[in-house]
Amino acid sequence: WSTLGIKHKREVHDFQHRHSALPRKNGMIVPGGRFREMYYWDTYWVVRGLLVCDMIDSARGIVEDLANMVMEFGFIPNGGRIYYLDRSQPPMLTAMVQEIYKTTCDKQWLAKMLPSLEKEYSFWMSSHGGRLVEMPRLGGCRERQYLNIYRSVRETPRPESYVEDVETAKEAQGLGRAPMDVYRALASGAESGWDFTTRWLEDGTGRVEPGTANLATIDTCHVIPVDLNSILYHMEKTLAFFHSELNAENLVAFNKYETASQQRALTMHSWLWVGTSYRDYRLDVGTHSAIEALSDYAVPLWAGLKGPGGFNPEILINSLKRSGLLALCGATTTAVDSGGRTQWDAPNAWPPLNLMLVEGLDRIPGTEALGDCLCETWLRNNFITWQRTGFMHEKYDSFEPGRFGAGGEYEPQVGFGWSNGTALALLVRETRVKTEESVPWGDVQVMQTPARIGNLPRPASRGLMIRSPSNSQLKQQQMQQQVSPTWIAA
């Protein structure tokens, strides 16, 4: 943490016009590598790690700075620089406050944070931000049904990726697309935290072979994401809980958020449920996405969603086991290998999603062996990779032990804030399968691997992952050798 810790110099506060950094009162933990400023959703996993290390004051200071941003800007920017003010990121602030409150039970501090949490919720639910979509009413439902999307206000290239965005827009013009639509889609993809993935590209429409579409087809604003709506469901449930903690007699506030969470769950099960699992919905083609992603399982389970009322969650877990997402070194991001063009796809495995998956499984009876297996596998691969490279990495290869992830717009980064936080949280997790307990045979089969490295087998190919190494993967090998529907408003 001392390597990743940063505190702004006085001149950043006194001469703001000279700096791109958004001033912060307290110290912060940055992700690492090229990322030398705070990034919003990364911070949740950083806070988790700080709390494991009993760095409660540091965690509070970071969260208070984020809360101050909400009061100043109305939302939390993507990152801690002025050029990120066009967008936010997955709204994890309420979950951060929840983790600190579980540790401290400090109701006075919780009451101090609550106005910022409610203001951020209003930002996502505003009828003027373009992030709220009214869905057609199904099954005779009388209530209006809303779900959320990612939608930046930017219609120009991202300053931090200016050249790349201009090149993408030029290519998209050959497809008949307006540059401003492409720039908005790119910025919205960055708002999702998944920059970038086949979930946002034409791959998801089912009109092309998965893994073949290029970035010029990105259309983030026409995808209703499972993970965003799951996080907002979790936010609503948590805000209801906070109000019950602070004033159990104030049923109006409690009922507001509890009702909102129930309505969101109903709407998600109308539009984002495909019988055995959740799935993104594509507004552009009017059907569910063709891309099966870890976000279809990990984030709903983490948020407490496990299918429609009366549904047997064992079916959801079996769907996960058959998905091809559980790999030798952890859960891979999607079942599609884009050949290195996008980093939020196979074979990359990302720390935040793997922690969410383990903690989501911990909420479901009968998943003890699978959860323990994924936890052990992730930690073992982190350790093997650290032994080989000397670093914790932003992402990892889900199929090759000791190999870090690759692909996307930039070189693989080390540090790394959310990787450290995820590892620490898993290290203190209590094992669910006791030594005297028998493990279900089905989970034994899932856990077996001939190489005995990790506990999860590489899934049988479905024709999506049989590719020669991409340029980014070859570059990675060299690096390893060197280091040993209706919008409410537009």
Buried (B, 14 or more C-beta within 10 A) or exposed (E): BEEBEBEBEEEBEEEEEEBBBBBBEBBBBBBBBEBBBBBBBBBBBBBBBBBBEEBBEBBBBBBBBBBBBBEEEBBBBBBBBEBBBBBBBBBBBBBBBBBBBEBBEBEEBBEEBBEBBBBBBEBBBBEEBBBBBBBEEEEEBEEEBBBBBBBBEBBBBBBBBEEBBBBBBEBBEEEEBEBEBBBBBBBBBBBBBBBBBBBBBBBBBBEBEBBBBBBBBBBBBBBBBBBBBBBBBBBBBBBBBBBBBBEEEEEEBBEBBBEBBBBBBBBBBBBBBEEBBBBBBBBEBEEBBBBBBBBBBBBBBBBBBBBEEEBEBBBBBBBBBBBBBBBBBBBBBBBBBBBBBBBBBBBBBBBBBBBBBBBBBBBBEEBBBBBBBBBBBBBBBBEBBBEBBEBBBBBBBBBBBBBBBBBBBEEBBBBBBBBBBBBBBBEEBEEBBEEEEEBBEBBEEBBEBEEEBBBBBBBEEEEBBEBEEBEBBEBBEEBBEEEEBEBBEE
